[in-house]
Amino acid sequence: MIDLKNLNIILTGSTGGIGMSILEKLHSCNANILATGTNQLKLDKIKEKFKNVKTKKFDISQHTLIEEFINHCNDEFNNKIDVLINNAGITSDNLSIRMKDDEWNNVINLNLTSSFILSKFAIKKMLKNKQGKIINITSIVGHTGNIGQANYSASKAGLIGMSKSLALEYGKKNIKVNCVSPGFIKSEMTNKISDDYKKIMEDKISLGRFGVPEDVANVVSFLSSELSNYITGETIHVNGGMYFS
């Protein structure tokens, strides 16, 4: 059993399928969690279900407010942020020649730029405590590309490069930065995929099935724990053997 007792963790995108599973896993491991998202109703439900989980409605695309948000989290955690999990993300799919500037910019700005700014200000707090961890949730398409997802694939590939750079910059300061790269995970997003396309994708997966959100949550909890203290700059793939790096 992984024990995250006394660890203070910020989780973005906590109200989605993978985010909620990560939240539940971290909670079961006794972590102190501040969960954020843009859906107040879902955040209220989190608060009702997990009495000791802190919640805050925040749109991470508001870049000028991120420093204030991190300061708020730091205050809530008595000046000790141990882990930042950048899980929030959006899609806006279109073939590249049809992709509008807004479709490109919105995805890059939220998935990549927001994660960078959150990491930057969290690292400033972690440096004062001489330790910390950042976990970025990427995607298999950041490695393979995907039709209609040039923007999303670019944002996730960017997260991987960014994470490696941060790991190099701050490893000697005892700050570890890693990625978790899910493949096809059962979610609201994959539920929209046609049965025919699902079959095509499943045939490409060595294990012959989509994963479940808990598969991602298990790796995130490991990377949050002391068990991963000698791992940084890495990407752990959770894709059932659909892609090997």
N, C-alpha and C positions, 0 to 999 in steps of 0.2 A: 504494500500500500504506500503510495507516494504521500508524503506529509509536507504540506505547504503552510503549516502553522506559523503565524507571525509574519508571513510575507504579504506585502501590500502590492496589489496588482490592479492596473488600469486596463480595462477591456473595452475597445471600441467595437461598434457593430454588434452589440450584445443581444439585440432583439431578433436577429435572423436565425435560421436553422442551425448553422455551424456555430454562430455566436452564442446561442442559448445552450448548446451542448457543451461548449467550452466553459461557460459560466457554471453549469451544473457540476461539471467535473472538478473545476477549481474549488467550488463550494464544498464538495464532498471531501476534498483534500485539506479542508480547514483554512483556506486562504482568506485574507481580507480583500474584498473586491469592490472597486468602483466601476460600475457598468454604465456605459453611455450609448446613446443612440438618438434618433430624431423622432421616434414614435412615443409620445408621452404615455399613451394608453398601455402599450406593451411594457414600458418602464415601470408603470404603476403595478402591473401584474407581477413583474419581477420582485418588486418591493413587498408585495403581499405574500409571495411564495417563499422568499428568502429574507427574513426579517432583518438580518444583520448585513445584507448587501447594500452598499451605498449606490445611489443612482443619480444621474444628472443628464438632462436633455441637452445635447450639444451637437451642432452641425459642424463636422470637422472641415467642411469646405470653406468655412469662415476663417481664413488664414490669419487675419489680423487679430483674432480673438483666441488663438491657440495658446499663446503664452499665458494669458489670463486663465485659461482652462487648466493648464498644467500647474499653475500656481495654486488654483483652487484644490486640485487633487493633492498636491503636496501638503497643503494645510489640513485637508481631511485626514491625511495619513501621518500627521505629526512630523512633517519634514523627512519622510522616508518613503520614497517610491522605489520598490524593488524590481518590478517587472512592468513593462509596457507591451501590450499585445495589440498590434495594428491589424485588426480583423475587418474593419469597415471597408466596403467597396461597392462599386456600382458597375453596371454594364449599359452600353448604348450601342447595340450591334447594327452594322450596316456594311455592305460591300465597300471597299476602299474608295472606288471612284464615285460612290454616292454619299460617302460620309461627309456630313456637314462639319464645319469648324467647331461648332458647339458640341457635337457628339464626340469629337476628338478631345477638345480641351476639358470638358467636364469630367471625363473618365480619367485623364492624366492628372488633372488638378486634385481630384479627390483620392484616387487610389495611390498615386505616387507622391505628389507634392505635399499633400496633407500628412501622409505618413512620415515624410522627411522632416517637416516642421515639428510634428509631435515628438519625433525621436530627438531632434536637436534640443528642444527645451527640456525633455525628460533627462537627457544625458547631462545637462547642466546641473540638474538636481542630483543625479546619481554620482557625479564626480565628487560632490561634497560628502557623500556617504562612502566613497571609495569602493563602490560595487553597484551592480545592476545588470538587468537583462532586457533585451528587446527581442520580441518575436514577431516577425512579419509573415502574414498569411498571403502566400503568393498563389500560383496556379500552374498546373501542368502546361497550360497554353503559353505561359511565359517561356517555356523551353521548346515547345513544338510549333507554336503559332496555331491559328484556327481561322477558318473561313468566316468572314464577317466580323472578326474581332481584332482587327489591327490595333485599335486603340487599347482594348483590354489587355491583349497580349503584350503590347509595348509597356503598359503600366506595370504589369506583373514582372516582366523581364527587368524593368528598371528597378523594382524593389530588390531583386536579387543582387544586382550590381551595387546598389546603394548599401545593402546590408554587408557585403564583403568589404566595402570601403570603410564603413563605420567600425567593423570588427578590427580592421587593421589600425585604424586611428586610435581606438580606445581599449584595445586588449590589455595593454600594460597598465591601464587604470582599473582593471578588473571588471570591465563592462563587456558582456558577451552579446553578440548580435547574430541571430540565426533566422532562417526561413522554414516554414512548413508549406509544402507545395501539394495541395490536394488534387486528385484527378477528378473523376466523375463521382460526386457524392450526392446521395439522395437528398433533395431539397426542393423548395418551391420552384427554383430555377430549372432543375432537371425534370420536375413533374410536367413542365410545359413542352418537353421534347416528345416528338411523335414516337409511337411504339416501333415503327420501322427504323428510325434513327437510333433509338435505344439499343435495338438488336445489333445494329452495325457497330456501335460503340462497345457493347458487351463482348462482341467477338474479338475486339482488339485488346481486351483486358485478360491477362494471364489467368486471373482468378475467376473470370467469367461472370462478374457481377459488379454493380456499382457499390461504392462504399457507403457507410453511414456516418453521420456527423460525429458520433462517438469515436470513430477511428482517428479523426483529426484532433479531437479533444484530448485523447490519450497521449498523443505526441506533444501537444502544447503543454500539458501538465508535466511531462518528463523534462522538457526544455526549461520550464519554470523552476524546477527543483534542483537540489544540490547534486543529483545524479548526473547532471549535464555540465558540471562546472569546468570541464576541460574541453568543451565543444564551443567553437565560435566560428563565424564566417561560413557556416554550412547550410545546406538545404536538405531537409529530410522529405523524401517523396512519400506520399500516401495515395497511391494510385492503383494498387492491386496488380502491379506489373504491366501497366499500360505503357509505361515509359521508363527506361533505365538511363540514368545519367552516367 
